[in-house]
């Protein structure tokens, strides 16, 4: 999905500055789906503004430059709705963790165990945060995605917990075969 569509999606939730949009893709709920950098957000916002798909209001700030706050226009909502009608691209899991585990045979088993333990803890922390949210006050689609996210994170943590020893045992067996 292109950055202009991502920005329109963020602005469909609430008016925001470029910084606030970036934070939504970094720490907020949109960060689970896509990444967006300042280098792509600001050009996208400028293009959306030039096309009349967003409106920009400058807000004065004390001892700081004026803050530009963007809001989606009715034309922007229509454009977003049309973009959302296109079939989504297949999901791609991009994960440094999975890449590292794919090449786990190149690492000492204790390090692999540490990586798995850290990821289990990360999933559990994410689950605590997600479960502390009340999805009932969200639109139906957002509540549905929240439930799917909880399910996926729980399944990942459970899988890693259940199969951690299997991987480490297999690695120990590979080490024995190489040593012989």
Secondary structure, 3 states (H helix, E strand, C coil): CCHHHHHHHHHHHCCECHHHHHHHHHCCHHHHCCCCCHHHHHHHHHHHHHCCCEEEEEEEECCEEEEEEEEECHHHHHHHHHHHHCCCCCCCCCCHHHHHHHCHHHCCHHHHHHHHHHHHHHHHHHHHHHHCCCHHHCCHHHHHHHHHHHHHHHHHHHHHHHHHHHHHHHHHHHHHHHHC
